[in-house]
Each structure stands twice: as structure tokens, then as C-alpha cells.
């Protein structure tokens, strides 16, 4: 009788020894450590922000280059119209004459 009473008292503790949430078991395959998951999420967010910034910089740089080329074309057109055409030597990349 005494053993039965002790057994009856210990049964609830045995039930608590099992994980309450089986998805939160680090010994289970595919378990993701919460701190690593948070870090990964933060890193992906930072990566998206940096990608957006780089795309914006590229867009700005492209616009500036297009504006510069347009300005050069306009200046050349004005020179042609004013009869001030002069030949410019091409750069020699071969090192010869």
C-alpha cells in the first residue's frame, strides 16, 4: 500500500519529465535554435536594406552618367552648329604611334 501511494505521487512528475512541446525539443531533427533564427532574420533584413541602397546608388549613378553624356552631346551639337568643329585625337592604348 505504501509503495502504491509513492507510485501515485511520482506519476505526475514522470509526466512533467516529458517535453510539453515536442516541436521545441533540441534533440529532434530539424530543430532550429531560436537565437540563430533571430540572427538569420535580422541578417536577411539587413541584406535587403543594403540591396535596396545599392540599387538606389546604381540608379543615381546611371542617371548622372546619362546626364553627363547628354550634356556632352548638347555641347558637341552647339559646336557643330557654330562651326567650331575640331578633331580630337583618339587615345592610343597600344603604346605605338
N, CA, C and O atoms as a Tinker XYZ file with bonds, in Angstrom:
   388  protein
     1  N      0.816000   -1.182000    0.000000    73     2
     2  CA     0.000000    0.000000    0.000000    64     1     3
     3  C      0.863000    1.251000    0.000000    63     2     4     5
     4  O      0.577000    2.221000   -0.701000    81     3
     5  N      1.905000    1.213000    0.783000    73     3     6
     6  CA     2.802000    2.341000    0.855000    64     5     7
     7  C      3.492000    2.577000   -0.483000    63     6     8     9
     8  O      3.668000    3.719000   -0.909000    81     7
     9  N      3.882000    1.481000   -1.145000    73     7    10
    10  CA     4.521000    1.586000   -2.462000    64     9    11
    11  C      3.554000    2.149000   -3.487000    63    10    12    13
    12  O      3.935000    2.943000   -4.346000    81    11
    13  N      2.330000    1.742000   -3.390000    73    11    14
    14  CA     1.309000    2.226000   -4.311000    64    13    15
    15  C      1.098000    3.723000   -4.139000    63    14    16    17
    16  O      0.913000    4.442000   -5.121000    81    15
    17  N      1.123000    4.185000   -2.928000    73    15    18
    18  CA     0.971000    5.599000   -2.634000    64    17    19
    19  C      2.153000    6.396000   -3.189000    63    18    20    21
    20  O      1.961000    7.456000   -3.784000    81    19
    21  N      3.359000    5.897000   -2.998000    73    19    22
    22  CA     4.551000    6.563000   -3.528000    64    21    23
    23  C      4.500000    6.602000   -5.050000    63    22    24    25
    24  O      4.830000    7.619000   -5.661000    81    23
    25  N      4.089000    5.507000   -5.653000    73    23    26
    26  CA     3.961000    5.445000   -7.105000    64    25    27
    27  C      2.924000    6.444000   -7.608000    63    26    28    29
    28  O      3.133000    7.095000   -8.632000    81    27
    29  N      1.830000    6.564000   -6.906000    73    27    30
    30  CA     0.769000    7.505000   -7.290000    64    29    31
    31  C      1.272000    8.945000   -7.184000    63    30    32    33
    32  O      0.871000    9.798000   -7.976000    81    31
    33  N      2.124000    9.216000   -6.236000    73    31    34
    34  CA     2.679000   10.566000   -6.067000    64    33    35
    35  C      3.700000   10.866000   -7.155000    63    34    36    37
    36  O      3.783000   12.006000   -7.612000    81    35
    37  N      4.476000    9.882000   -7.580000    73    35    38
    38  CA     5.543000   10.107000   -8.565000    64    37    39
    39  C      5.054000   10.155000  -10.008000    63    38    40    41
    40  O      5.765000   10.686000  -10.862000    81    39
    41  N      3.888000    9.632000  -10.314000    73    39    42
    42  CA     3.386000    9.605000  -11.693000    64    41    43
    43  C      3.279000   11.004000  -12.308000    63    42    44    45
    44  O      3.686000   11.181000  -13.456000    81    43
    45  N      2.745000   12.009000  -11.591000    73    43    46
    46  CA     2.690000   13.350000  -12.204000    64    45    47
    47  C      4.075000   13.903000  -12.550000    63    46    48    49
    48  O      4.232000   14.603000  -13.550000    81    47
    49  N      5.076000   13.589000  -11.727000    73    47    50
    50  CA     6.424000   14.071000  -12.022000    64    49    51
    51  C      7.005000   13.399000  -13.265000    63    50    52    53
    52  O      7.749000   14.023000  -14.021000    81    51
    53  N      6.675000   12.166000  -13.468000    73    51    54
    54  CA     7.133000   11.450000  -14.662000    64    53    55
    55  C      6.517000   12.076000  -15.912000    63    54    56    57
    56  O      7.171000   12.166000  -16.951000    81    55
    57  N      5.274000   12.502000  -15.812000    73    55    58
    58  CA     4.619000   13.149000  -16.950000    64    57    59
    59  C      5.274000   14.490000  -17.251000    63    58    60    61
    60  O      5.385000   14.874000  -18.415000    81    59
    61  N      5.711000   15.207000  -16.217000    73    59    62
    62  CA     6.373000   16.505000  -16.435000    64    61    63
    63  C      7.774000   16.351000  -17.011000    63    62    64    65
    64  O      8.320000   17.296000  -17.581000    81    63
    65  N      8.353000   15.174000  -16.866000    73    63    66
    66  CA     9.690000   14.963000  -17.404000    64    65    67
    67  C      9.683000   14.962000  -18.931000    63    66    68    69
    68  O     10.713000   15.233000  -19.547000    81    67
    69  N      8.550000   14.664000  -19.547000    73    67    70
    70  CA     8.425000   14.691000  -20.999000    64    69    71
    71  C      8.292000   16.148000  -21.457000    63    70    72    73
    72  O      7.636000   16.942000  -20.783000    81    71
    73  N      8.887000   16.502000  -22.563000    73    71    74
    74  CA     8.737000   17.880000  -23.035000    64    73    75
    75  C      7.268000   18.183000  -23.332000    63    74    76    77
    76  O      6.563000   17.371000  -23.932000    81    75
    77  N      6.826000   19.344000  -22.909000    73    75    78
    78  CA     5.438000   19.721000  -23.139000    64    77    79
    79  C      5.208000   20.030000  -24.617000    63    78    80    81
    80  O      4.149000   19.717000  -25.161000    81    79
    81  N      6.176000   20.629000  -25.250000    73    79    82
    82  CA     6.066000   20.975000  -26.663000    64    81    83
    83  C      7.083000   20.134000  -27.427000    63    82    84    85
    84  O      8.286000   20.377000  -27.326000    81    83
    85  N      6.627000   19.174000  -28.171000    73    83    86
    86  CA     7.553000   18.281000  -28.879000    64    85    87
    87  C      8.294000   19.004000  -29.997000    63    86    88    89
    88  O      9.346000   18.541000  -30.437000    81    87
    89  N      7.757000   20.141000  -30.467000    73    87    90
    90  CA     8.441000   20.897000  -31.521000    64    89    91
    91  C      9.624000   21.671000  -30.948000    63    90    92    93
    92  O     10.484000   22.126000  -31.703000    81    91
    93  N      9.681000   21.827000  -29.639000    73    91    94
    94  CA    10.738000   22.604000  -29.004000    64    93    95
    95  C     11.793000   21.701000  -28.383000    63    94    96    97
    96  O     12.365000   22.029000  -27.344000    81    95
    97  N     12.048000   20.581000  -29.010000    73    95    98
    98  CA    12.989000   19.601000  -28.495000    64    97    99
    99  C     14.303000   19.709000  -29.259000    63    98   100   101
   100  O     14.345000   19.366000  -30.441000    81    99
   101  N     15.377000   20.173000  -28.623000    73    99   102
   102  CA    16.651000   20.336000  -29.339000    64   101   103
   103  C     17.253000   19.027000  -29.829000    63   102   104   105
   104  O     18.142000   19.041000  -30.681000    81   103
   105  N     16.787000   17.902000  -29.309000    73   103   106
   106  CA    17.311000   16.614000  -29.765000    64   105   107
   107  C     16.602000   16.114000  -31.014000    63   106   108   109
   108  O     16.999000   15.107000  -31.601000    81   107
   109  N     15.556000   16.817000  -31.415000    73   107   110
   110  CA    14.779000   16.382000  -32.572000    64   109   111
   111  C     15.415000   16.920000  -33.860000    63   110   112   113
   112  O     15.947000   18.030000  -33.885000    81   111
   113  N     15.350000   16.120000  -34.919000    73   111   114
   114  CA    15.914000   16.525000  -36.200000    64   113   115
   115  C     15.149000   17.731000  -36.747000    63   114   116   117
   116  O     13.920000   17.774000  -36.690000    81   115
   117  N     15.881000   18.702000  -37.272000    73   115   118
   118  CA    15.258000   19.884000  -37.838000    64   117   119
   119  C     14.991000   20.983000  -36.823000    63   118   120   121
   120  O     14.390000   22.004000  -37.160000    81   119
   121  N     15.429000   20.790000  -35.591000    73   119   122
   122  CA    15.220000   21.816000  -34.558000    64   121   123
   123  C     16.060000   23.048000  -34.892000    63   122   124   125
   124  O     17.233000   22.932000  -35.246000    81   123
   125  N     15.460000   24.209000  -34.778000    73   123   126
   126  CA    16.154000   25.460000  -35.054000    64   125   127
   127  C     16.314000   26.204000  -33.732000    63   126   128   129
   128  O     15.343000   26.419000  -33.006000    81   127
   129  N     17.547000   26.591000  -33.431000    73   127   130
   130  CA    17.811000   27.325000  -32.201000    64   129   131
   131  C     17.212000   28.726000  -32.349000    63   130   132   133
   132  O     17.525000   29.423000  -33.314000    81   131
   133  N     16.368000   29.147000  -31.425000    73   131   134
   134  CA    15.683000   30.442000  -31.563000    64   133   135
   135  C     16.621000   31.623000  -31.764000    63   134   136   137
   136  O     16.323000   32.504000  -32.571000    81   135
   137  N     17.741000   31.667000  -31.058000    73   135   138
   138  CA    18.657000   32.805000  -31.209000    64   137   139
   139  C     19.272000   32.815000  -32.610000    63   138   140   141
   140  O     19.477000   33.884000  -33.185000    81   139
   141  N     19.565000   31.653000  -33.155000    73   139   142
   142  CA    20.096000   31.584000  -34.519000    64   141   143
   143  C     19.040000   32.012000  -35.530000    63   142   144   145
   144  O     19.347000   32.668000  -36.526000    81   143
   145  N     17.806000   31.637000  -35.265000    73   143   146
   146  CA    16.715000   32.020000  -36.165000    64   145   147
   147  C     16.530000   33.540000  -36.152000    63   146   148   149
   148  O     16.312000   34.143000  -37.202000    81   147
   149  N     16.615000   34.160000  -34.973000    73   147   150
   150  CA    16.505000   35.619000  -34.868000    64   149   151
   151  C     17.648000   36.297000  -35.612000    63   150   152   153
   152  O     17.433000   37.265000  -36.340000    81   151
   153  N     18.872000   35.782000  -35.427000    73   151   154
   154  CA    20.036000   36.358000  -36.105000    64   153   155
   155  C     19.891000   36.244000  -37.618000    63   154   156   157
   156  O     20.197000   37.186000  -38.349000    81   155
   157  N     19.428000   35.103000  -38.079000    73   155   158
   158  CA    19.249000   34.895000  -39.510000    64   157   159
   159  C     18.214000   35.868000  -40.070000    63   158   160   161
   160  O     18.395000   36.424000  -41.153000    81   159
   161  N     17.133000   36.066000  -39.327000    73   159   162
   162  CA    16.089000   37.001000  -39.766000    64   161   163
   163  C     16.639000   38.424000  -39.828000    63   162   164   165
   164  O     16.377000   39.152000  -40.786000    81   163
   165  N     17.400000   38.818000  -38.810000    73   163   166
   166  CA    17.988000   40.161000  -38.792000    64   165   167
   167  C     18.977000   40.342000  -39.934000    63   166   168   169
   168  O     19.003000   41.392000  -40.576000    81   167
   169  N     19.793000   39.319000  -40.189000    73   167   170
   170  CA    20.778000   39.407000  -41.268000    64   169   171
   171  C     20.091000   39.515000  -42.629000    63   170   172   173
   172  O     20.543000   40.261000  -43.498000    81   171
   173  N     19.013000   38.779000  -42.811000    73   171   174
   174  CA    18.281000   38.857000  -44.072000    64   173   175
   175  C     17.653000   40.236000  -44.245000    63   174   176   177
   176  O     17.600000   40.763000  -45.356000    81   175
   177  N     17.182000   40.813000  -43.156000    73   175   178
   178  CA    16.604000   42.155000  -43.201000    64   177   179
   179  C     17.677000   43.174000  -43.572000    63   178   180   181
   180  O     17.442000   44.041000  -44.414000    81   179
   181  N     18.844000   43.076000  -42.955000    73   179   182
   182  CA    19.955000   43.973000  -43.278000    64   181   183
   183  C     20.380000   43.807000  -44.731000    63   182   184   185
   184  O     20.680000   44.788000  -45.412000    81   183
   185  N     20.404000   42.577000  -45.198000    73   183   186
   186  CA    20.793000   42.308000  -46.578000    64   185   187
   187  C     19.814000   42.960000  -47.547000    63   186   188   189
   188  O     20.225000   43.518000  -48.565000    81   187
   189  N     18.527000   42.893000  -47.237000    73   187   190
   190  CA    17.517000   43.526000  -48.088000    64   189   191
   191  C     17.690000   45.042000  -48.101000    63   190   192   193
   192  O     17.566000   45.677000  -49.148000    81   191
   193  N     17.980000   45.624000  -46.925000    73   191   194
   194  CA    18.194000   47.066000  -46.850000    64   193   195
   195  C     19.416000   47.475000  -47.673000    63   194   196   197
   196  O     19.369000   48.460000  -48.411000    81   195
   197  N     20.503000   46.725000  -47.548000    73   195   198
   198  CA    21.723000   47.040000  -48.291000    64   197   199
   199  C     21.487000   46.882000  -49.789000    63   198   200   201
   200  O     21.987000   47.676000  -50.586000    81   199
   201  N     20.745000   45.881000  -50.164000    73   199   202
   202  CA    20.431000   45.672000  -51.580000    64   201   203
   203  C     19.644000   46.857000  -52.122000    63   202   204   205
   204  O     19.905000   47.332000  -53.228000    81   203
   205  N     18.678000   47.333000  -51.337000    73   203   206
   206  CA    17.901000   48.495000  -51.748000    64   205   207
   207  C     18.774000   49.730000  -51.889000    63   206   208   209
   208  O     18.624000   50.499000  -52.838000    81   207
   209  N     19.689000   49.919000  -50.944000    73   207   210
   210  CA    20.593000   51.074000  -51.012000    64   209   211
   211  C     21.505000   50.984000  -52.234000    63   210   212   213
   212  O     21.730000   51.983000  -52.916000    81   211
   213  N     22.028000   49.798000  -52.509000    73   211   214
   214  CA    22.902000   49.625000  -53.676000    64   213   215
   215  C     22.135000   49.865000  -54.969000    63   214   216   217
   216  O     22.663000   50.478000  -55.897000    81   215
   217  N     20.909000   49.394000  -55.039000    73   215   218
   218  CA    20.095000   49.631000  -56.233000    64   217   219
   219  C     19.840000   51.121000  -56.424000    63   218   220   221
   220  O     19.869000   51.618000  -57.550000    81   219
   221  N     19.591000   51.834000  -55.329000    73   219   222
   222  CA    19.362000   53.276000  -55.414000    64   221   223
   223  C     20.634000   53.990000  -55.866000    63   222   224   225
   224  O     20.569000   54.900000  -56.693000    81   223
   225  N     21.789000   53.589000  -55.333000    73   223   226
   226  CA    23.062000   54.185000  -55.744000    64   225   227
   227  C     23.327000   53.929000  -57.218000    63   226   228   229
   228  O     23.781000   54.823000  -57.933000    81   227
   229  N     23.048000   52.721000  -57.677000    73   227   230
   230  CA    23.246000   52.378000  -59.085000    64   229   231
   231  C     22.342000   53.223000  -59.970000    63   230   232   233
   232  O     22.766000   53.713000  -61.018000    81   231
   233  N     21.107000   53.389000  -59.549000    73   231   234
   234  CA    20.153000   54.196000  -60.314000    64   233   235
   235  C     20.632000   55.650000  -60.404000    63   234   236   237
   236  O     20.593000   56.260000  -61.472000    81   235
   237  N     21.081000   56.193000  -59.270000    73   235   238
   238  CA    21.579000   57.573000  -59.237000    64   237   239
   239  C     22.810000   57.722000  -60.125000    63   238   240   241
   240  O     22.921000   58.689000  -60.878000    81   239
   241  N     23.730000   56.771000  -60.038000    73   239   242
   242  CA    24.945000   56.825000  -60.846000    64   241   243
   243  C     24.608000   56.750000  -62.333000    63   242   244   245
   244  O     25.188000   57.479000  -63.137000    81   243
   245  N     23.684000   55.884000  -62.699000    73   243   246
   246  CA    23.274000   55.751000  -64.096000    64   245   247
   247  C     22.646000   57.050000  -64.591000    63   246   248   249
   248  O     22.920000   57.485000  -65.710000    81   247
   249  N     21.811000   57.669000  -63.768000    73   247   250
   250  CA    21.191000   58.937000  -64.149000    64   249   251
   251  C     22.236000   60.025000  -64.340000    63   250   252   253
   252  O     22.140000   60.825000  -65.270000    81   251
   253  N     23.233000   60.059000  -63.463000    73   251   254
   254  CA    24.299000   61.065000  -63.576000    64   253   255
   255  C     25.103000   60.852000  -64.850000    63   254   256   257
   256  O     25.443000   61.815000  -65.537000    81   255
   257  N     25.413000   59.589000  -65.173000    73   255   258
   258  CA    26.158000   59.297000  -66.396000    64   257   259
   259  C     25.354000   59.691000  -67.628000    63   258   260   261
   260  O     25.900000   60.245000  -68.582000    81   259
   261  N     24.058000   59.403000  -67.605000    73   259   262
   262  CA    23.213000   59.760000  -68.742000    64   261   263
   263  C     23.140000   61.275000  -68.894000    63   262   264   265
   264  O     23.163000   61.788000  -70.013000    81   263
   265  N     23.053000   61.985000  -67.787000    73   263   266
   266  CA    23.017000   63.446000  -67.836000    64   265   267
   267  C     24.328000   63.998000  -68.375000    63   266   268   269
   268  O     24.327000   64.934000  -69.175000    81   267
   269  N     25.434000   63.430000  -67.947000    73   267   270
   270  CA    26.746000   63.871000  -68.425000    64   269   271
   271  C     26.884000   63.634000  -69.932000    63   270   272   273
   272  O     27.368000   64.500000  -70.660000    81   271
   273  N     26.458000   62.460000  -70.390000    73   271   274
   274  CA    26.529000   62.176000  -71.832000    64   273   275
   275  C     25.623000   63.117000  -72.614000    63   274   276   277
   276  O     25.983000   63.578000  -73.697000    81   275
   277  N     24.448000   63.401000  -72.063000    73   275   278
   278  CA    23.535000   64.325000  -72.738000    64   277   279
   279  C     24.156000   65.720000  -72.815000    63   278   280   281
   280  O     24.041000   66.392000  -73.840000    81   279
   281  N     24.806000   66.156000  -71.747000    73   279   282
   282  CA    25.478000   67.456000  -71.756000    64   281   283
   283  C     26.587000   67.500000  -72.795000    63   282   284   285
   284  O     26.734000   68.502000  -73.495000    81   283
   285  N     27.372000   66.428000  -72.909000    73   283   286
   286  CA    28.438000   66.370000  -73.916000    64   285   287
   287  C     27.849000   66.413000  -75.316000    63   286   288   289
   288  O     28.376000   67.095000  -76.195000    81   287
   289  N     26.755000   65.685000  -75.526000    73   287   290
   290  CA    26.117000   65.689000  -76.852000    64   289   291
   291  C     25.586000   67.078000  -77.183000    63   290   292   293
   292  O     25.719000   67.542000  -78.316000    81   291
   293  N     24.990000   67.740000  -76.205000    73   291   294
   294  CA    24.482000   69.092000  -76.438000    64   293   295
   295  C     25.612000   70.066000  -76.755000    63   294   296   297
   296  O     25.483000   70.900000  -77.651000    81   295
   297  N     26.721000   69.959000  -76.020000    73   295   298
   298  CA    27.871000   70.834000  -76.273000    64   297   299
   299  C     28.438000   70.573000  -77.661000    63   298   300   301
   300  O     28.784000   71.518000  -78.371000    81   299
   301  N     28.538000   69.325000  -78.054000    73   299   302
   302  CA    29.056000   68.991000  -79.395000    64   301   303
   303  C     28.119000   69.505000  -80.484000    63   302   304   305
   304  O     28.571000   70.006000  -81.514000    81   303
   305  N     26.831000   69.381000  -80.258000    73   303   306
   306  CA    25.852000   69.864000  -81.232000    64   305   307
   307  C     25.981000   71.380000  -81.393000    63   306   308   309
   308  O     25.911000   71.891000  -82.511000    81   307
   309  N     26.165000   72.091000  -80.300000    73   307   310
   310  CA    26.335000   73.538000  -80.373000    64   309   311
   311  C     27.600000   73.918000  -81.125000    63   310   312   313
   312  O     27.599000   74.861000  -81.917000    81   311
   313  N     28.685000   73.180000  -80.876000    73   311   314
   314  CA    29.946000   73.455000  -81.580000    64   313   315
   315  C     29.784000   73.252000  -83.078000    63   314   316   317
   316  O     30.278000   74.048000  -83.877000    81   315
   317  N     29.083000   72.173000  -83.460000    73   315   318
   318  CA    28.880000   71.887000  -84.882000    64   317   319
   319  C     28.057000   73.015000  -85.509000    63   318   320   321
   320  O     28.369000   73.482000  -86.604000    81   319
   321  N     27.025000   73.438000  -84.823000    73   319   322
   322  CA    26.171000   74.494000  -85.338000    64   321   323
   323  C     26.921000   75.822000  -85.448000    63   322   324   325
   324  O     26.610000   76.636000  -86.318000    81   323
   325  N     27.890000   76.045000  -84.587000    73   323   326
   326  CA    28.652000   77.295000  -84.608000    64   325   327
   327  C     29.895000   77.196000  -85.481000    63   326   328   329
   328  O     30.640000   78.168000  -85.610000    81   327
   329  N     30.124000   76.049000  -86.071000    73   327   330
   330  CA    31.273000   75.862000  -86.952000    64   329   331
   331  C     32.585000   75.735000  -86.214000    63   330   332   333
   332  O     33.644000   76.027000  -86.770000    81   331
   333  N     32.529000   75.311000  -84.991000    73   331   334
   334  CA    33.753000   75.177000  -84.198000    64   333   335
   335  C     34.170000   73.717000  -84.043000    63   334   336   337
   336  O     34.641000   73.304000  -82.984000    81   335
   337  N     33.993000   72.954000  -85.094000    73   335   338
   338  CA    34.337000   71.532000  -85.015000    64   337   339
   339  C     35.851000   71.404000  -85.060000    63   338   340   341
   340  O     36.501000   71.971000  -85.938000    81   339
   341  N     36.394000   70.683000  -84.142000    73   339   342
   342  CA    37.827000   70.382000  -84.162000    64   341   343
   343  C     37.997000   68.911000  -83.835000    63   342   344   345
   344  O     37.277000   68.350000  -83.008000    81   343
   345  N     38.943000   68.312000  -84.485000    73   343   346
   346  CA    39.169000   66.887000  -84.260000    64   345   347
   347  C     39.961000   66.686000  -82.980000    63   346   348   349
   348  O     40.916000   67.408000  -82.695000    81   347
   349  N     39.547000   65.701000  -82.229000    73   347   350
   350  CA    40.278000   65.340000  -81.022000    64   349   351
   351  C     40.967000   64.011000  -81.265000    63   350   352   353
   352  O     40.348000   63.076000  -81.773000    81   351
   353  N     42.253000   63.915000  -80.906000    73   351   354
   354  CA    42.963000   62.650000  -81.120000    64   353   355
   355  C     42.372000   61.559000  -80.233000    63   354   356   357
   356  O     42.011000   61.796000  -79.080000    81   355
   357  N     42.285000   60.370000  -80.796000    73   355   358
   358  CA    41.800000   59.229000  -80.042000    64   357   359
   359  C     42.921000   58.717000  -79.137000    63   358   360   361
   360  O     44.092000   58.770000  -79.513000    81   359
   361  N     42.575000   58.230000  -77.967000    73   359   362
   362  CA    43.636000   57.678000  -77.088000    64   361   363
   363  C     44.235000   56.426000  -77.702000    63   362   364   365
   364  O     43.525000   55.582000  -78.249000    81   363
   365  N     45.565000   56.318000  -77.602000    73   363   366
   366  CA    46.294000   55.172000  -78.152000    64   365   367
   367  C     46.569000   54.211000  -77.009000    63   366   368   369
   368  O     47.362000   54.496000  -76.111000    81   367
   369  N     45.900000   53.071000  -77.059000    73   367   370
   370  CA    46.045000   52.088000  -75.979000    64   369   371
   371  C     47.131000   51.075000  -76.269000    63   370   372   373
   372  O     47.492000   50.288000  -75.394000    81   371
   373  N     47.665000   51.081000  -77.499000    73   371   374
   374  CA    48.685000   50.077000  -77.852000    64   373   375
   375  C     50.101000   50.557000  -77.536000    63   374   376   377
   376  O     51.037000   49.758000  -77.579000    81   375
   377  N     50.276000   51.806000  -77.229000    73   375   378
   378  CA    51.608000   52.304000  -76.907000    64   377   379
   379  C     52.423000   52.678000  -78.127000    63   378   380   381
   380  O     53.542000   53.169000  -77.976000    81   379
   381  N     51.913000   52.467000  -79.330000    73   379   382
   382  CA    52.634000   52.829000  -80.548000    64   381   383
   383  C     52.196000   54.179000  -81.063000    63   382   384   385
   384  O     51.419000   54.880000  -80.415000    81   383
   385  N     52.699000   54.544000  -82.234000    73   383   386
   386  CA    52.351000   55.847000  -82.793000    64   385   387
   387  C     51.229000   55.736000  -83.747000    63   386   388
   388  O     50.801000   56.740000  -84.317000    81   387
